[in-house]
């Protein structure tokens, strides 16, 4: 697990986000994402929200191969991104890993993991309640992309 705690938000916000990833208020519709094929999406006020912080999310399913390393990137110019992921197709917390920011001054999110094989769900999520807008979600095979920092 990785989480960057911003000084402006403190440990309380980090605790709330971890709890939020454990409980949702509504079931999530699932969309598929393929490795190497980015998806452009939009978080809206009608998307499911996490119970604890009220942040919107979309859920995606990616099929993986065992012992391969994958990197998930969530990028937006409209909101501070936050991603979580876990094994299976359930689109239900708890998540196995999550990430807020890729690095200092970069509010986009990245996770890198080694797959046990099979399907994984990904939450494309906003860091704050009420945040909406366009985003780009990418799953690539291999570690961090060149020229960017992984956290």
Protein Blocks (a to p, Z undefined) as FASTA:
>chain_A
ZZdddfklommlmmmmmmmmmpcfbdcddddddehiacdddddfkbccdfklopacdddd
ddddehiacddddddfkbccdddddedjkopacdfbdcfbfbghiabdcdddddebdjdd
dddddfbghiacdddddddeddddehiacZZ
